[in-house]
Amino acid sequence: MGGGIGGLTTAIGLLAAGWQVTVYERGQALPPTGTGLGIWPSALRALDALGVGAAVRAVGRPQGDGAIRRPDGRPIVPLDMDRIRAKHGEPVHLVPRPALLRALHDALPTGTVRFGSPVEDITALRADHDVVIGADGIGSRVRAALLGDRHGLRYAGATVWRGTADLDISTGGETWGSGARFGVTPQGPGRTNWYAVLTVPENHRFSRPDADELRRHFGDWHDPIPAVLDRYATSDVIRHDLYHLAPALPSYVLGNVALLGDAAHAMTPDLGQGACQAIIDGAALAECLSGAEVADGLLAYDRLRRRPTQRMAAASLMVNRLAQARRWHFVRDTAMRLALSFGPPA
Ligand SMILES: Cc1cc2nc3c(=O)[nH]c(=O)nc-3n(C[C@H](O)[C@H](O)[C@H](O)COP(=O)(O)OP(=O)(O)OC[C@H]3O[C@@H](n4cnc5c(N)ncnc54)[C@H](O)[C@@H]3O)c2cc1C
């Protein structure tokens, strides 16, 4: 259930393993717009195992070096792609979300995804199918139906604007101010993805229009940030508060239901790993259900994926707290240098 990144990946794997699969997706069609996602080598390898790695690389582009900087442009810590390439054989690929979903969807037989099919009744779905997979994202109904509201979404202390700008940049990176961050990544010729994060109370209403608010906080930061603020397409900017799932789930499996992706471990976006982990979950779940009894396969999936994804979510939250610090910036920057010296997640 859920035709997002995790749901489509799982469907490809399960079909290859001989299952009959129906994906119920509430959206009427694949989304036409969306910003870029960093897809790390481990997720690309999982896509390779499903035969769609080449198609995904083809619609993305390798990410170049970058840096975490201060608002005046001085680097805090470099983000060295050569290191990732040397260790894992290839860099992170930047893939626009709509292109990623299209590549996954194109690998499925026509009709596998039933668009415009919001699932309301999980009990009926369970009764009608051998296995139900809750890949329904951060606000998962399946999770709520299984576990109630003890494991719910917690506000991560910040709101984010995301969009694209008509601008060519050669390198990406993130800039950390005081309770404020701005990130840019090249998306393609003449196009740049950007996001801006501000520490504010949940559901905060700004007194100024978004454009003025962004300019007030980021307008005098280093290049190319002012140029991005001059040239972004106001029509495709989205703003939403950031949430993560807490406390961590005691299991990703209950009876014939499994949770994956954000439904199982919604994390803050600070390590750029949510989609990657959803992909790896989907490939792993399909592999575990290949030729095994359903109960055994689901338990094997839980054993394989729960710990690493929950560790990733905890690490992401730690970076979130560091990045949003309003003071003690020297301690923050040193901690970040130290953390990255152990190597970023791959
Ligand atoms: C600002 C930001 C930046 C990010 N950057 C990165 C990045 O660089 N790299 C990265 O790896 N991750 C990144 N992520 C995280 C990533 O977007 C998510 O982790 C990922 O989309 C999760 O995939 P999913 O399949 O679990 O959920 P989704 O992609 O959210 O898919 C869930 C699907 O379920 C459907 N659905 C929901 N409810 C129902 C229902 N009742 N019935 C039927 N269908 C339903 C939805 O319509 C949707 O299509 C970022 C996130 C944010 C917020």
The ligand as an SDF file (V2000), in Angstrom:
LIG
                    3D

 53 58  0  0  0  0  0  0  0  0999 V2000
   13.3650   18.2210    2.7640 C   0  0  0  0  0  0  0  0  0  0  0  0
   13.5850   16.7610    2.4770 C   0  0  0  0  0  0  0  0  0  0  0  0
   14.7010   16.3630    1.7430 C   0  0  0  0  0  0  0  0  0  0  0  0
   14.9580   14.9970    1.5170 C   0  0  0  0  0  0  0  0  0  0  0  0
   16.0770   14.6280    0.8250 N   0  0  0  0  0  0  0  0  0  0  0  0
   16.3770   13.3150    0.7010 C   0  0  0  0  0  0  0  0  0  0  0  0
   17.5620   12.8990   -0.0130 C   0  0  0  0  0  0  0  0  0  0  0  0
   18.3520   13.7080   -0.5370 O   0  0  0  0  0  0  0  0  0  0  0  0
   17.8320   11.5540   -0.0880 N   0  0  0  0  0  0  0  0  0  0  0  0
   16.9990   10.6250    0.4650 C   0  0  0  0  0  0  0  0  0  0  0  0
   17.3080    9.4290    0.3890 O   0  0  0  0  0  0  0  0  0  0  0  0
   15.8490   10.9890    1.1060 N   0  0  0  0  0  0  0  0  0  0  0  0
   15.5190   12.3050    1.2360 C   0  0  0  0  0  0  0  0  0  0  0  0
   14.3640   12.6710    1.8640 N   0  0  0  0  0  0  0  0  0  0  0  0
   13.4680   11.6300    2.4440 C   0  0  0  0  0  0  0  0  0  0  0  0
   12.5530   10.9940    1.4070 C   0  0  0  0  0  0  0  0  0  0  0  0
   11.8220   11.9740    0.7040 O   0  0  0  0  0  0  0  0  0  0  0  0
   11.5870   10.0400    2.1070 C   0  0  0  0  0  0  0  0  0  0  0  0
   12.2490    9.3240    3.1110 O   0  0  0  0  0  0  0  0  0  0  0  0
   11.0210    9.0360    1.0850 C   0  0  0  0  0  0  0  0  0  0  0  0
   10.1850    9.7020    0.1650 O   0  0  0  0  0  0  0  0  0  0  0  0
   10.2530    7.9170    1.7950 C   0  0  0  0  0  0  0  0  0  0  0  0
    9.7360    7.0240    0.8380 O   0  0  0  0  0  0  0  0  0  0  0  0
    8.4250    6.1740    1.1720 P   0  0  0  0  0  0  0  0  0  0  0  0
    8.1710    5.3310   -0.0170 O   0  0  0  0  0  0  0  0  0  0  0  0
    8.5580    5.5520    2.5060 O   0  0  0  0  0  0  0  0  0  0  0  0
    7.2750    7.2710    1.3190 O   0  0  0  0  0  0  0  0  0  0  0  0
    6.6870    8.2780    0.1920 P   0  0  0  0  0  0  0  0  0  0  0  0
    7.6950    8.5310   -0.8570 O   0  0  0  0  0  0  0  0  0  0  0  0
    6.1570    9.4160    0.9880 O   0  0  0  0  0  0  0  0  0  0  0  0
    5.4950    7.4360   -0.4360 O   0  0  0  0  0  0  0  0  0  0  0  0
    4.3200    7.1200    0.2830 C   0  0  0  0  0  0  0  0  0  0  0  0
    3.2020    6.9110   -0.7470 C   0  0  0  0  0  0  0  0  0  0  0  0
    2.0480    6.3730   -0.0930 O   0  0  0  0  0  0  0  0  0  0  0  0
    0.8980    7.0090   -0.5960 C   0  0  0  0  0  0  0  0  0  0  0  0
   -0.1590    6.9060    0.4210 N   0  0  0  0  0  0  0  0  0  0  0  0
   -0.1800    7.4720    1.6520 C   0  0  0  0  0  0  0  0  0  0  0  0
   -1.3020    7.1330    2.3160 N   0  0  0  0  0  0  0  0  0  0  0  0
   -2.0020    6.3220    1.4890 C   0  0  0  0  0  0  0  0  0  0  0  0
   -3.2570    5.6470    1.6100 C   0  0  0  0  0  0  0  0  0  0  0  0
   -4.0270    5.7310    2.7130 N   0  0  0  0  0  0  0  0  0  0  0  0
   -3.6860    4.8830    0.5650 N   0  0  0  0  0  0  0  0  0  0  0  0
   -2.9310    4.7750   -0.5790 C   0  0  0  0  0  0  0  0  0  0  0  0
   -1.7410    5.4100   -0.7430 N   0  0  0  0  0  0  0  0  0  0  0  0
   -1.2870    6.1710    0.2830 C   0  0  0  0  0  0  0  0  0  0  0  0
    1.3530    8.4500   -0.8560 C   0  0  0  0  0  0  0  0  0  0  0  0
    0.5090    9.1270   -1.7810 O   0  0  0  0  0  0  0  0  0  0  0  0
    2.7550    8.2180   -1.4090 C   0  0  0  0  0  0  0  0  0  0  0  0
    2.7550    8.0550   -2.8220 O   0  0  0  0  0  0  0  0  0  0  0  0
   14.0720   14.0250    2.0590 C   0  0  0  0  0  0  0  0  0  0  0  0
   12.9250   14.4270    2.7600 C   0  0  0  0  0  0  0  0  0  0  0  0
   12.6750   15.7850    2.9700 C   0  0  0  0  0  0  0  0  0  0  0  0
   11.4530   16.1850    3.7620 C   0  0  0  0  0  0  0  0  0  0  0  0
  1  2  1  0
  2  3  1  0
  2 52  2  0
  3  4  2  0
  4  5  1  0
  4 50  1  0
  5  6  2  0
  6  7  1  0
  6 13  1  0
  7  8  2  0
  7  9  1  0
  9 10  1  0
 10 11  2  0
 10 12  1  0
 12 13  2  0
 13 14  1  0
 14 15  1  0
 14 50  1  0
 15 16  1  0
 16 17  1  0
 16 18  1  0
 18 19  1  0
 18 20  1  0
 20 21  1  0
 20 22  1  0
 22 23  1  0
 23 24  1  0
 24 25  2  0
 24 26  1  0
 24 27  1  0
 27 28  1  0
 28 29  2  0
 28 30  1  0
 28 31  1  0
 31 32  1  0
 32 33  1  0
 33 34  1  0
 33 48  1  0
 34 35  1  0
 35 36  1  0
 35 46  1  0
 36 37  1  0
 36 45  1  0
 37 38  2  0
 38 39  1  0
 39 40  1  0
 39 45  2  0
 40 41  1  0
 40 42  2  0
 42 43  1  0
 43 44  2  0
 44 45  1  0
 46 47  1  0
 46 48  1  0
 48 49  1  0
 50 51  2  0
 51 52  1  0
 52 53  1  0
M  END
$$$$
